[in-house]
Amino acid sequence: MQGNLPPEAQDKLETLQDLQETAQEVSEQKQQTESTLTETKAALDALDDVDDDATMYREVGELLIETDYASASDKLEEKVEDLEVRAEQLDKQETKVQEKFESLQDELQQMLGGAGGAGGPAGPGGAGGA
């Protein structure tokens, strides 16, 4: 199909495909970050049920290192903050990629004189539904 397209349209189609891959990667990173954030918040909540003087350990690689309540709480709170910032950055990146994708898709459809109705959504259009 791409052999019948003008070179500029082929370039835009390739860029659309790249943007679709980028959108997928960003979405996966965002899901992973949100999952880790949920787990970290749960750990921080669980820490509320622990006595301040309880012996605790934190994982460092394959080792468990003794730590105190304040240190464990501080590290978890810092991790939550970092993950919230990362999730927000990924959300903004996801929005930018989606906007760029939609704009480029519109340009491609206009370039093809509206005849790309079947070709536009059939390719990367799946990202537009999310």
Backbone hydrogen bonds, N-H to C=O, Kabsch-Sander energy under -0.5 kcal/mol:
donor,donor_aa,acceptor,acceptor_aa,energy
4,N,1,M,-1.5
5,L,2,Q,-1.3
10,Q,6,P,-2.4
11,D,7,P,-2.3
12,K,8,E,-2.2
13,L,9,A,-2.5
14,E,10,Q,-2.5
15,T,11,D,-2.3
16,L,12,K,-2.5
17,Q,13,L,-2.2
18,D,14,E,-2.3
19,L,15,T,-2.6
20,Q,16,L,-2.2
21,E,17,Q,-2.0
22,T,18,D,-2.5
23,A,19,L,-2.9
24,Q,20,Q,-2.1
25,E,21,E,-2.4
26,V,22,T,-2.8
27,S,23,A,-2.3
28,E,24,Q,-2.3
29,Q,25,E,-2.4
30,K,26,V,-2.6
31,Q,27,S,-2.4
32,Q,28,E,-2.4
33,T,29,Q,-2.6
34,E,30,K,-2.7
35,S,31,Q,-2.3
36,T,32,Q,-2.6
37,L,33,T,-2.4
38,T,34,E,-2.2
39,E,35,S,-2.3
40,T,36,T,-2.6
41,K,37,L,-2.6
42,A,38,T,-2.1
43,A,39,E,-2.2
44,L,40,T,-2.3
45,D,41,K,-2.5
46,A,42,A,-2.4
47,L,43,A,-1.5
48,D,44,L,-0.6
48,D,45,D,-1.0
49,D,46,A,-1.3
50,V,47,L,-1.5
54,A,51,D,-1.7
56,M,67,T,-1.2
58,R,65,I,-2.7
60,V,63,L,-3.0
63,L,60,V,-2.2
65,I,58,R,-3.0
65,I,63,L,-0.5
67,T,56,M,-2.7
69,Y,52,D,-0.7
72,A,68,D,-2.5
73,S,69,Y,-2.9
74,D,70,A,-2.7
75,K,71,S,-2.5
76,L,72,A,-2.2
77,E,73,S,-2.6
78,E,74,D,-2.4
79,K,75,K,-2.2
80,V,76,L,-2.5
81,E,77,E,-2.3
82,D,78,E,-2.5
83,L,79,K,-2.6
84,E,80,V,-2.4
85,V,81,E,-2.1
86,R,82,D,-2.4
87,A,83,L,-2.7
88,E,84,E,-2.0
89,Q,85,V,-2.4
90,L,86,R,-2.6
91,D,87,A,-2.1
92,K,88,E,-2.2
93,Q,89,Q,-2.5
94,E,90,L,-2.7
95,T,91,D,-2.0
96,K,92,K,-2.4
97,V,93,Q,-2.6
98,Q,94,E,-2.2
99,E,95,T,-2.6
100,K,96,K,-2.6
101,F,97,V,-2.6
102,E,98,Q,-2.6
103,S,99,E,-2.3
104,L,100,K,-2.6
105,Q,101,F,-2.6
106,D,102,E,-2.2
107,E,103,S,-2.3
108,L,104,L,-2.5
109,Q,105,Q,-2.3
110,Q,106,D,-2.4
111,M,107,E,-2.6
112,L,108,L,-1.9
113,G,110,Q,-1.6
114,G,109,Q,-3.4
115,A,112,L,-1.4
117,G,114,G,-1.0
118,A,115,A,-0.7
120,G,116,G,-3.8
122,A,118,A,-0.7
123,G,119,G,-1.1
123,G,120,G,-0.9
125,G,120,G,-0.7
126,G,123,G,-0.7
127,A,124,P,-2.0
128,G,125,G,-1.1
129,G,125,G,-0.8
129,G,126,G,-0.6
130,A,127,A,-0.7
